[in-house]
Amino acid sequence: MNRRLGGDASLNAPIREDGESGERQDWLVDDSPSQECILVENEELENRRQALTQAVSGLTIASAVSSRRGASPKILSAWNARG
């Protein structure tokens, strides 16, 4: 019962009686990352994953070529320089 008599505790209640200072919800701060930050981080992560996948597949191909053909270091360096 005391809660009901204590006044308006909603976030939409004005901070002061004159109503010009805004509502309580205007002063709340959200510390979580914004949607833009989350999107940028996800895109960067995906770009890094793709680059790593390409690098590993390039190493796998170069390794397979050198082991099958007994390639010299010159051939391997030329192979790696092409990508």
C-alpha positions as CSV (number, residue, x, y, z in Angstrom):
1,M,0.0,0.0,0.0
2,N,2.8,2.4,0.7
3,R,4.2,1.9,-2.8
4,R,0.9,3.1,-4.2
5,L,0.9,6.2,-2.1
6,G,4.6,7.0,-2.7
7,G,4.0,8.8,-6.0
8,D,4.8,7.9,-9.6
9,A,7.9,5.7,-9.9
10,S,7.6,5.1,-13.6
11,L,10.4,5.9,-16.0
12,N,8.1,8.2,-17.9
13,A,7.6,10.4,-14.8
14,P,9.1,13.9,-15.1
15,I,12.2,14.5,-13.0
16,R,11.0,17.8,-11.7
17,E,7.5,19.2,-11.4
18,D,7.9,21.8,-14.1
19,G,8.4,19.0,-16.6
20,E,11.1,20.8,-18.6
21,S,14.0,18.8,-17.5
22,G,12.8,15.6,-19.1
23,E,11.8,12.2,-18.0
24,R,13.7,9.7,-15.9
25,Q,14.2,7.4,-18.9
26,D,16.1,10.2,-20.7
27,W,18.9,9.8,-18.1
28,L,19.3,6.0,-18.4
29,V,22.5,4.9,-20.0
30,D,22.9,1.7,-22.0
31,D,26.4,0.3,-21.7
32,S,26.0,-2.5,-24.2
33,P,27.6,-2.0,-27.6
34,S,25.5,-0.3,-30.3
35,Q,24.1,-2.2,-33.3
36,E,26.7,-0.4,-35.5
37,C,29.6,-1.6,-33.3
38,I,28.3,-5.2,-33.3
39,L,27.9,-5.1,-37.1
40,V,31.4,-3.8,-37.7
41,E,33.0,-6.3,-35.3
42,N,31.1,-9.2,-37.0
43,E,32.2,-8.0,-40.5
44,E,35.8,-7.7,-39.4
45,L,35.7,-11.2,-37.9
46,E,34.3,-12.6,-41.1
47,N,37.0,-10.9,-43.1
48,R,39.7,-12.3,-40.9
49,R,38.2,-15.8,-41.1
50,Q,38.1,-15.6,-44.9
51,A,41.7,-14.4,-45.1
52,L,42.9,-17.2,-42.7
53,T,41.0,-19.8,-44.8
54,Q,42.6,-18.6,-48.0
55,A,46.1,-18.5,-46.4
56,V,45.7,-22.0,-45.0
57,S,44.4,-23.4,-48.3
58,G,47.4,-21.7,-50.1
59,L,49.8,-23.3,-47.7
60,T,48.1,-26.7,-48.2
61,I,48.4,-26.4,-52.0
62,A,52.0,-25.3,-51.8
63,S,52.8,-28.1,-49.5
64,A,51.1,-30.7,-51.7
65,V,52.9,-29.3,-54.8
66,S,56.3,-29.4,-53.1
67,S,55.9,-32.9,-51.7
68,R,54.6,-34.4,-55.0
69,R,57.1,-32.9,-57.3
70,G,60.1,-32.5,-55.1
71,A,60.0,-28.7,-55.8
72,S,62.9,-26.6,-55.1
73,P,62.7,-23.5,-52.9
74,K,62.7,-21.3,-56.0
75,I,59.6,-23.0,-57.3
76,L,57.9,-22.7,-53.9
77,S,58.8,-19.0,-53.6
78,A,57.4,-18.4,-57.1
79,W,54.3,-20.3,-56.1
80,N,53.8,-18.2,-53.0
81,A,54.4,-14.9,-54.8
82,R,51.6,-15.6,-57.3
83,G,48.9,-15.2,-54.7
